[in-house]
Amino acid sequence: MLKLLTTGFWEVVARKILRNKIGILVTIILATIFLSYQWKYMRFTYTEANLLPDDHPINVEYNEFLNLFGEEGNLIVLGVKDSLLFTPENWNEWHSLADKLKKFDAVETVLSINDLQQLVKDTAQNKFVLKPLVKDSIGSQTAIDSLKNDLLSKYPFYENFLFNSENQTIRTIVYLHQDIVNSAVRRDFIVDDLIPLVSETELKTGMDVRVSGMPYIRTLNSQVIIDEIGWFIGAALLVTSLIFFFFFRSIRATLISLIVVSIGVMWTFGILGLLKYEITVLTALIPPLIIVIGIPNCIFLINKYQHEVKKHGNKVKSLQRVITKVGNATLMTNVTTASGFATFILTESSLLKEFGVVASLSILAIFLLCLLIIPTVYTFLPHPKERHLEHLNRQWIGGFVNWMEKMVREYRIAIYAVSIVTLALSIIGIYQMKISGSLIEDMPKDTEFFEDIVFFENEFDGVMPLEFIVDTKRKKGVMRSSTLKRMDEFEEAIEEHPELSRPISVVSLVKYAKQAYYNGNPKYYQLPSSQENSFIMSYVKNSNSEVSMLKSFVDSTGQFARITTFMKDIGTGRMERIEEDLNKSAKKLFPEEQYTISMTGKALVFQKGTKYLVKNLVISLSLAIFLISIFMAFMFRSFRMIIVSLIPNLLPLLITAGLMGFVGVPIKPSTILVFSIAFGISVDDTIHFLAKYRQELQANHWKIRKSVFAALRETGVSMFYTSIVLFFGFSVFTISSFGGTVALGALVSITLLFAMLSNLLLLPSLLLSLERMIANKETLKEPSLDIIPNDEDDEEELFK
């Protein structure tokens, strides 16, 4: 009954489409206008990708830190390592830049060498006061040399913060207002104000000014994403249209396909705007993906139309059969592809959920557009000319089909042997896979801002903040001598790791207070003894809030302290070892009954998010396999056929995973997508082949060998065409400057190539070897629905 309903359904659809072609085109135009209007709601992301659920403990800790101390990623650093700086003219120009930056509304404060304040003891009033280190502009080389000497020897409090005495590198810190850090105002300030000012300073002084910091990195990284969207779309259109034209040798058919996928891209952007989703490094991939996935739909439909026209010459009848016979097949294959993406919706990561929602909706939309536009447009066009049908008689493709048939017929043992050896090697490679949670690993390496990241890593041990919160469990517990000593020892443990910078905290300020108490002698930059503590701290208490500077390091109750360090770009494995070491030190130094210490910061959140995604990879891929297995069961009603159909699709995934291990491509947010995407697409070939195989079994009275080779001949050409389009289409992503996007494109292309070979060689080999187990009327029951409907023309080559 369902079978009859399915066949009848597509006949009704065909009649509706062909009889209401004007209304359909008008509806598509109106829908496109409506979705284009939604583009104004699109916005590019101004925050880092948070891969963790909101209620994840790591996120909860990070939000608690933000509530206590505010945004941690709001500083931009400007650095100079150049002897030209130490001249009066250039020195004054360098600090003129800082003064100009202070005038912008986006800037909260600027801290440069000229802004440095000496902490000085006022014995008359028993308090500390601040005195500027540099009072006026410097007019002589002698003054510059004296200042340089003082900086490098007398102020350990500012060491590795504003200067590196060993390398004589100077930097200026720009603090942005916290409320604009994650908004478009940040982008406008950096692109329109900061960068031009820095360029102007470089031009005047001849110095090489380096700029970094999380707001700066995020802004320029987002700009690269924006710029690449256009490149990806253009490249995808160019590559797929060239391949399409090579196959069909028809400008008309090529233009129709380009119009369809272009409208699909417009709808994708409209969906993003309609749902108010941000354009991230993941969602930016969807428009070119739609082009790559949409072109094979066009190949199936146009190829079928031309076959029908060549067969009987009736254009209307041909278009009707395009819908009734290929509509169901393309629907099923698009549903399975969309399912591969839709599994990300079930993860708890908002980033992946949005990607899954937009991608799956866009794939279904491009199917609908192909089904409606192609038959409708062809009703207005003249009958195809003979030259438009020449590709149907192409001889070279016959040689490929004959090679496949020969391999399956004569070399099945060799196919199994190669498959088993490849599987064994892949498993070895899988054990060598690594996880990477680096914030900057995927960033474009050939950009100036990436070179600046490396510069600050070398000079100041990184720019990515890593924070520690010490909870003393009592008000004003931070300033107790015992707490300060414990924190000092913990900071020494941090400094033992070369990947982390020298930490700064209230301990640094107390040490500076003791140095000031002893008239600025740098040898007294240390924690006061218990005897010294009482009278030194009395000076601190008598000082005004500006001098105390405690608010940056201690919360208002005095219960929580903050220790800030900066981290180099390191892998997840090394970070986990550092975290383990520091946790051991923390447990040893801070008794649990008196203290709680936790590690947080954007870099840590991102790394933990990567590990979380790895777990979700298994879940999402398992869901994709389960959903597609359910579909196969519904289609074939045979458990054995489900197993046989999964083998040639899982093997390419294992090969790709093994290849990643051997060549050193780590598991990270970008490469995690490879497996679900590739599985959802590659299983389409299996569906086409098995659907045709079942039809041939019934037509050939359950003669297995004849049915297998008939199905191979008919579907092999189609699978080859679409696989070539997909291979080169996904290869477009290798032009990206983002390492993760390059890896995604290359890995999906390779996986789909392996999947094509697996479905054309391994799948039919399995069917022949296991024919008695799976191919009989009892085990391969009447299907719940026909992917390829039977009619009087069953013997025609549907997918050739």
NORFENTA-V842260 format. One record per residue. PSI is psi in degrees with one decimal (none if undefined). NEAR is the number of other C-alpha atoms within 8 Angstrom. D_LAST is the distance of its C-alpha to the last C-alpha in Angstrom with 2 decimals. Layout:
BEGIN
PSI;NEAR;D_LAST
PSI;NEAR;D_LAST
END
This chain:
BEGIN
-47.1;4;29.77
-37.4;7;27.73
-46.4;10;24.56
-41.4;7;25.86
-39.9;8;26.95
-47.5;10;23.58
-45.8;11;21.79
-35.6;8;24.75
-47.7;8;24.79
-27.7;12;21.40
-39.5;11;22.46
-43.1;8;25.62
-44.8;10;23.91
-44.8;12;21.80
-44.2;9;25.06
-43.8;8;26.99
-47.8;12;24.68
-26.1;11;24.44
-15.8;6;28.16
40.1;8;29.47
-38.4;9;27.54
-46.5;6;30.81
-38.7;7;32.12
-46.2;10;28.98
-40.7;10;29.08
-42.3;8;32.82
-42.7;8;32.47
-41.2;8;29.99
-45.0;8;32.40
-42.1;8;35.35
-38.9;8;33.72
-40.6;11;32.87
-44.6;8;36.49
-47.3;9;37.84
-32.4;15;35.89
-34.0;11;36.79
-26.4;8;40.39
-9.9;13;40.05
-29.2;12;39.50
-18.2;6;43.28
-5.4;8;43.49
144.6;13;41.34
148.0;9;43.47
144.5;9;43.03
138.7;9;44.42
11.7;11;47.98
163.6;6;48.33
155.9;6;47.11
113.6;7;44.26
107.7;10;46.05
-6.5;13;43.78
151.8;13;46.32
155.0;9;47.03
-31.9;6;50.11
10.2;6;52.10
140.0;8;51.38
-37.5;6;54.75
-40.9;9;53.91
-39.2;12;53.21
-45.5;10;56.33
-41.2;10;58.45
-41.2;11;57.07
-35.1;8;57.81
-39.9;8;61.29
-44.3;11;61.84
-37.0;10;60.80
-34.3;7;63.24
-43.5;7;66.03
-2.3;10;65.56
-179.2;8;63.02
128.4;7;59.90
-22.5;9;59.82
45.9;10;57.14
14.6;13;59.04
141.8;12;60.44
136.5;14;59.40
137.3;11;60.98
126.2;12;61.96
151.1;12;63.07
128.0;12;64.74
85.0;10;65.47
128.1;8;67.24
-21.9;5;70.84
-22.4;9;70.78
-35.4;11;71.07
52.2;11;74.61
149.8;9;76.27
-43.2;11;78.07
-49.5;7;75.86
-36.0;11;72.53
-46.5;11;73.85
-34.6;10;74.95
-40.1;10;71.68
-43.1;10;69.72
-16.1;11;71.75
-34.8;8;71.66
-43.8;11;67.90
-40.8;12;68.69
-37.4;9;71.17
-38.9;8;68.65
-31.1;11;66.07
-22.5;10;68.70
-10.1;7;68.87
141.3;7;65.31
-29.1;5;64.95
-17.8;10;61.97
127.7;13;64.23
-49.0;10;66.50
160.0;8;68.43
134.7;13;68.33
112.8;10;69.98
177.6;12;70.86
-38.6;10;73.66
-18.2;9;75.82
-3.6;9;75.40
137.5;10;76.59
130.2;8;79.54
134.3;8;82.09
114.1;13;83.27
140.2;12;87.05
128.4;11;89.84
96.7;9;92.32
-25.3;6;95.36
-39.1;4;97.36
8.3;5;95.02
52.6;10;93.50
168.3;13;89.92
145.1;14;87.13
159.1;10;86.34
133.5;9;83.61
135.8;8;84.50
138.6;10;82.05
-38.7;10;81.44
118.3;9;81.12
-42.2;6;83.31
178.8;4;82.60
149.2;6;80.49
129.1;9;81.25
-0.9;7;83.09
155.5;7;83.87
-33.1;9;82.24
-43.1;6;84.94
-38.7;9;83.90
-46.9;12;80.27
-39.1;9;81.22
-44.8;8;83.40
-43.2;8;80.69
-43.7;9;78.16
-42.4;8;80.62
-43.7;9;81.30
-45.0;9;77.63
-3.2;10;76.83
-20.6;9;79.84
-5.9;9;81.22
69.8;10;78.39
-21.3;8;76.40
-36.2;9;75.39
-2.0;8;73.08
132.9;10;71.92
8.3;10;68.13
-56.6;8;67.91
-13.6;12;69.13
156.4;11;69.68
104.9;14;69.05
-29.9;11;72.42
-44.1;4;71.10
-3.4;7;68.58
42.7;9;70.50
132.8;12;67.47
142.6;10;68.30
158.5;12;66.15
138.2;13;66.49
127.0;12;65.16
117.2;14;63.91
120.9;11;63.73
154.6;13;61.62
135.4;10;62.57
-30.5;8;60.78
-6.6;6;59.64
-1.8;11;57.58
-36.0;13;55.92
40.0;8;52.81
173.7;9;52.67
-20.7;8;51.66
-37.3;9;55.31
-45.5;13;54.83
-44.8;9;52.02
-42.4;9;54.10
-46.5;10;57.13
-45.5;11;55.36
-41.6;9;53.27
-23.4;8;55.81
-56.2;9;59.10
-53.2;10;59.05
-44.4;9;56.79
-38.0;9;58.61
-42.0;9;61.96
-42.8;10;60.99
-39.5;8;59.76
-41.6;8;63.03
-42.0;13;65.04
-39.7;11;63.16
-39.4;8;63.85
-36.9;6;67.55
-22.1;9;68.18
6.8;8;65.75
157.6;11;64.93
102.1;8;61.53
125.6;9;61.27
141.9;9;58.80
136.6;11;57.51
-160.9;14;55.88
149.7;13;56.18
-42.7;12;53.67
-40.3;12;53.83
-46.2;11;53.28
-46.3;10;50.45
-38.9;11;48.66
-50.9;12;49.06
-32.8;9;47.71
-42.7;9;44.92
-36.0;11;43.86
-38.4;8;44.09
-40.8;8;41.63
-46.2;11;39.19
-45.2;10;39.65
-34.5;8;39.16
-21.9;9;35.97
-46.6;10;34.20
-41.0;8;33.97
-44.1;8;32.86
-46.9;11;30.08
-46.3;11;28.76
-44.4;8;29.03
-40.9;9;27.46
-43.1;13;24.52
-43.4;11;23.93
-50.1;8;24.34
-49.5;11;22.13
-35.5;14;19.13
-37.1;11;19.52
-43.6;8;19.76
-42.2;9;16.57
-46.5;13;14.82
-37.1;12;16.50
-38.8;7;15.64
-43.6;8;11.87
-21.6;11;12.40
42.4;9;15.87
115.4;8;17.11
-37.7;7;20.32
-49.4;6;20.14
-37.9;10;16.86
-44.3;12;18.24
-39.7;8;21.56
-44.4;9;20.29
-40.9;12;18.58
-38.0;10;21.83
-43.3;8;23.93
-51.8;13;22.17
-28.5;13;22.56
-41.7;9;26.03
-38.4;9;27.14
-39.3;15;25.83
-41.3;12;28.08
-40.2;11;30.94
-37.2;13;30.56
-46.5;12;30.65
-36.5;14;33.91
-40.1;14;35.15
-42.4;12;34.56
-44.8;14;36.50
-41.0;15;39.31
-38.9;11;39.36
-2.4;6;39.77
35.5;9;42.27
149.1;10;40.54
151.3;10;41.40
112.0;12;38.96
-179.2;10;39.15
-21.5;7;37.52
-52.4;9;34.93
-21.0;12;34.31
-18.9;11;34.07
-17.6;9;30.78
-45.3;11;29.11
-50.3;12;28.49
-29.1;12;26.44
-40.5;9;24.68
-37.2;14;23.65
-47.8;16;22.16
-38.9;14;20.20
-29.9;10;18.96
-34.4;13;18.49
-43.9;13;16.17
-35.2;12;13.19
-44.3;11;13.97
-38.0;11;13.90
-47.5;10;10.50
-48.8;12;9.08
-47.4;14;11.49
-38.3;10;11.45
-43.7;10;7.77
-42.1;12;8.19
-45.3;12;11.50
-35.8;11;10.69
-45.3;11;8.42
-43.8;12;11.47
-42.9;12;13.96
-31.4;8;12.85
-46.3;6;13.05
-8.1;6;16.51
-1.2;8;17.79
110.4;8;19.31
-45.4;9;18.87
-44.7;7;20.66
-37.5;7;18.85
-44.6;13;15.45
-36.0;12;16.84
-41.8;12;18.29
-28.4;12;15.11
-44.8;13;13.51
-46.4;16;16.50
-32.5;14;16.96
-31.5;10;13.57
-20.8;13;12.27
-47.8;11;15.89
-40.7;12;16.93
-45.4;11;14.14
-33.3;11;14.82
-48.8;9;18.49
-41.8;9;18.58
-36.2;12;16.93
-34.4;12;19.26
-42.5;9;22.14
-38.5;13;21.74
-45.5;15;21.61
-33.8;14;24.61
-37.6;13;26.31
-38.1;15;26.28
-36.8;16;28.21
-20.9;12;30.26
-24.1;14;31.93
-20.4;12;33.99
-29.2;13;35.64
-5.2;8;37.40
167.2;11;39.10
9.3;9;42.59
121.0;10;41.95
-33.7;11;41.95
-47.9;9;40.02
-34.3;12;37.08
-47.6;13;37.40
-41.4;11;37.05
-45.5;13;34.03
-41.9;13;32.37
-51.4;12;33.30
-42.5;13;32.12
-46.9;13;28.85
-41.8;13;27.82
-39.2;9;28.94
-36.5;13;27.17
-43.3;14;23.79
-34.6;11;24.23
-41.5;10;25.43
-31.8;13;22.44
-46.7;13;20.17
-42.3;8;22.61
-43.9;11;22.70
-45.3;13;18.95
-34.4;11;18.94
-42.5;10;22.08
-46.2;10;21.97
-52.7;15;18.56
-37.0;13;18.81
-46.8;12;22.54
-39.8;8;22.51
-20.1;9;20.11
-26.2;11;22.65
-13.6;6;25.18
154.5;6;23.17
167.4;6;23.14
135.1;5;20.42
138.5;8;17.78
165.8;6;19.08
-35.7;6;17.57
-24.1;5;17.48
-18.7;10;15.30
2.4;13;12.52
-32.5;8;13.16
-20.4;9;10.57
-19.6;7;7.91
14.3;6;10.16
130.4;8;10.83
-33.2;6;12.39
-32.3;6;13.13
-27.3;8;9.81
-35.3;8;10.19
-37.0;8;13.51
-43.0;8;12.42
-42.0;12;10.43
-36.8;8;13.59
-44.4;8;15.82
-46.7;10;14.54
-40.6;11;14.96
-42.6;9;18.33
-45.5;11;19.51
-35.4;13;18.95
-40.0;7;20.42
-18.6;6;23.39
39.3;9;24.18
-38.8;10;24.09
-40.8;6;27.74
-38.3;7;27.14
-45.0;13;24.39
-40.9;9;26.95
-46.5;8;29.72
-40.3;8;28.02
-44.1;8;27.13
-44.5;8;30.75
-43.8;8;32.32
-40.3;9;30.23
-44.1;11;31.21
-44.8;8;34.85
-37.3;9;34.89
-40.9;14;33.30
-39.7;10;36.05
-43.2;9;38.64
-36.8;14;37.20
-38.2;13;37.17
-12.2;8;40.92
1.3;9;41.42
146.3;15;39.86
159.0;9;42.33
135.0;12;42.72
125.7;12;43.68
32.9;13;45.47
135.3;13;46.49
-27.8;9;46.87
-1.1;6;46.37
-37.6;7;44.06
-3.8;10;40.97
151.2;10;42.93
121.9;9;42.24
-21.1;8;44.38
12.7;7;44.85
156.8;7;46.58
-36.9;6;50.33
-27.6;10;50.67
-39.6;11;49.15
-35.1;10;51.64
-34.4;11;54.36
-46.3;11;53.33
-39.5;9;53.81
-49.6;9;57.14
-27.0;13;58.51
-41.5;11;57.33
-37.0;8;59.35
-34.3;10;62.37
18.2;11;62.61
39.0;14;60.39
165.5;17;57.59
-2.2;14;56.99
117.1;12;55.29
138.4;13;57.95
126.3;14;58.65
148.7;11;61.27
134.4;11;63.62
125.1;13;65.56
115.6;12;68.87
113.6;10;70.17
-5.1;13;73.89
17.7;9;74.12
148.7;6;77.26
140.6;9;78.21
22.1;9;79.40
-19.4;12;78.39
-40.8;13;76.57
4.5;8;79.79
144.8;8;81.54
-40.3;8;82.41
-38.9;6;80.71
-44.6;11;77.41
-38.7;12;77.56
-41.4;9;78.26
-42.7;10;75.34
-38.0;9;73.03
-43.0;9;74.43
-36.8;9;73.69
-37.8;11;70.18
-34.6;10;69.62
-37.4;8;70.79
-37.0;10;68.13
-43.6;11;65.51
-17.3;11;66.81
-15.2;6;66.35
113.5;8;62.59
-16.5;7;61.81
-12.3;9;58.58
144.8;13;60.77
169.8;13;63.24
126.0;10;66.91
157.4;11;67.10
138.1;9;69.18
-170.7;11;70.91
-24.8;12;74.30
-42.8;11;75.50
-39.9;9;75.08
-41.3;10;77.10
-39.5;11;79.89
-40.6;14;80.07
-35.6;12;80.32
-41.1;11;83.08
-41.4;14;85.08
-43.2;15;84.62
-38.3;13;85.91
-34.4;10;88.81
39.6;8;89.83
33.6;8;89.81
11.8;11;86.31
117.7;10;86.80
-18.4;10;83.28
-15.2;6;84.58
12.0;10;85.14
85.2;12;81.48
167.2;10;81.28
139.9;10;81.75
151.5;11;85.35
173.4;6;87.40
-33.2;7;88.64
-40.0;7;91.93
-27.8;8;90.27
-42.5;10;87.75
-45.7;8;90.19
-27.7;8;91.70
-42.6;12;88.51
-25.0;8;86.66
-33.3;10;89.60
-41.3;11;88.91
-43.5;12;85.27
-32.5;9;86.29
-15.3;9;88.72
156.6;11;86.06
170.5;7;84.08
-29.2;7;80.45
-37.8;5;79.22
-39.9;11;80.94
-35.8;9;79.88
18.9;9;76.16
-27.6;9;75.63
-22.6;7;73.20
-22.9;7;70.46
-18.5;12;70.91
140.3;14;72.51
173.8;13;71.80
-24.4;6;74.50
-12.3;8;75.91
9.8;12;76.21
-33.2;15;74.30
135.5;13;71.00
153.5;14;70.67
131.1;12;67.74
120.6;13;66.99
131.2;11;64.52
169.1;12;62.86
144.6;14;59.88
140.9;14;57.09
168.0;11;55.17
104.7;10;51.41
159.6;9;51.11
166.0;10;48.51
-40.1;11;48.47
-46.6;8;49.90
-38.6;8;52.88
-38.8;9;53.46
-37.5;8;53.61
-39.5;8;56.23
-44.5;9;58.26
-41.8;8;58.06
-44.6;8;59.21
-45.1;8;62.12
-32.8;10;63.24
-38.5;8;63.07
-44.4;8;65.37
-40.5;10;67.74
-42.7;10;67.68
-35.6;9;68.58
-38.9;7;71.35
-28.8;9;72.83
98.4;11;72.32
134.6;8;73.57
-30.3;7;71.32
-16.3;4;74.31
-27.1;8;75.25
155.6;11;72.05
127.1;10;68.34
134.3;10;66.25
152.1;8;62.57
137.9;9;60.08
-167.6;14;57.80
156.4;11;56.38
-40.8;10;53.04
-42.6;11;52.05
-41.4;10;52.75
-42.3;14;50.93
-42.8;14;47.79
-42.2;13;48.00
-34.6;11;48.57
-35.5;12;45.65
-44.0;14;43.35
-37.6;10;44.52
-38.4;10;44.03
-33.8;12;40.42
-42.2;11;39.81
-40.7;8;40.96
-25.1;9;38.71
-47.1;10;35.74
-42.5;8;36.18
-49.1;8;36.65
-39.7;13;33.70
-39.7;12;31.29
-40.5;8;32.73
-41.2;9;32.28
-44.9;14;28.63
-41.9;8;28.09
-46.9;8;30.22
-43.1;9;28.49
-32.1;10;25.00
-41.0;10;26.51
-42.4;8;28.01
-43.4;8;24.70
-39.0;12;23.16
-40.0;11;26.31
-33.8;10;26.00
-42.8;11;22.44
-19.5;12;23.03
40.8;13;26.85
117.7;10;27.13
-37.6;7;29.02
-36.8;9;27.77
-31.8;11;24.13
-46.1;11;25.25
-46.2;8;26.81
-37.4;11;23.89
-28.2;10;21.51
-33.1;9;24.10
-52.2;9;24.78
-10.8;13;21.67
-27.3;14;22.12
-33.1;9;25.88
-45.5;11;25.95
-34.5;13;24.44
-41.7;12;27.07
-38.6;12;29.80
-44.5;12;28.74
-43.4;12;28.92
-42.6;12;32.27
-39.5;17;33.59
-38.9;11;32.54
-39.9;13;34.42
-41.8;15;37.44
-40.1;10;37.43
-2.4;6;37.04
23.4;8;39.36
115.0;10;37.20
162.3;11;39.15
123.7;12;38.19
173.9;13;39.06
-37.6;9;38.07
-46.0;12;35.22
-18.3;13;33.66
-31.6;11;34.13
-20.6;10;31.25
-46.2;11;28.75
-47.8;10;28.39
-38.9;13;27.88
-50.5;12;25.47
-40.3;13;23.33
-44.4;14;23.43
-32.6;15;22.49
-44.1;13;19.35
-29.8;12;18.31
-17.0;11;18.62
-42.7;12;15.71
-39.9;11;13.34
-42.4;10;15.63
-45.9;10;15.50
-46.2;11;11.75
-49.3;11;12.00
-33.9;9;15.32
-43.7;11;14.57
-36.2;11;11.88
-45.4;12;14.41
-41.6;9;17.17
-40.4;10;15.58
-36.1;12;15.01
-45.7;12;18.61
-38.8;8;19.99
-29.5;7;18.23
19.6;9;19.35
45.6;6;22.83
30.8;11;22.66
103.9;8;21.82
-53.6;10;20.78
-43.8;7;19.67
-39.2;8;17.52
-41.3;14;15.91
-49.0;13;15.40
-31.8;10;13.68
-43.8;10;11.47
-39.2;14;10.46
-43.3;13;10.24
-40.1;11;7.96
-40.4;12;5.37
-18.0;14;6.26
-42.0;13;7.43
-46.9;12;5.25
-44.8;11;5.57
-37.7;10;9.03
-48.0;9;9.86
-54.8;10;9.43
-36.4;10;11.41
-38.3;11;13.78
-43.5;9;14.69
-46.8;14;15.47
-40.0;13;17.48
-52.5;13;19.19
-30.0;11;20.48
-48.2;11;21.08
-25.0;14;23.35
-19.0;11;24.87
-33.7;12;26.40
-14.4;12;28.92
-9.4;11;30.37
-5.7;7;32.14
154.1;9;34.30
-4.4;10;37.95
123.6;10;37.96
-39.5;11;37.58
-39.4;11;36.06
-40.1;14;33.33
-47.3;13;32.54
-41.3;12;32.40
-49.8;13;30.19
-46.3;13;27.58
-43.1;12;27.70
-41.7;11;27.69
-41.0;14;24.80
-47.0;13;22.70
-43.0;10;23.77
-43.4;13;23.26
-31.5;15;19.65
-45.2;11;19.01
-38.6;9;20.80
-39.5;13;18.97
-49.0;13;15.52
-38.9;9;17.14
-41.8;13;18.95
-27.0;13;16.07
-22.8;11;14.12
-52.7;12;17.42
-44.1;13;20.19
-51.8;13;18.66
-31.1;13;17.40
-42.9;11;20.70
-41.9;9;22.67
-39.4;12;21.16
-39.6;10;22.13
-30.7;6;25.52
25.3;9;26.41
-38.8;9;25.02
-23.6;6;28.46
-33.7;8;29.14
-18.8;11;26.13
75.7;12;24.23
168.9;9;26.60
-23.4;7;27.40
-46.5;5;30.21
-27.5;11;28.65
79.3;13;25.24
175.4;9;26.72
128.0;6;25.44
153.7;11;23.55
-29.6;10;25.36
152.8;9;22.36
123.5;11;18.87
-40.5;10;16.15
106.0;11;13.74
148.1;8;16.20
142.1;7;16.64
-164.3;5;17.49
-11.9;4;17.87
30.9;6;14.21
-26.5;6;13.20
-5.2;4;11.88
162.7;5;9.15
98.9;6;5.45
-42.2;8;5.84
16.4;11;3.77
none;11;0.00
END
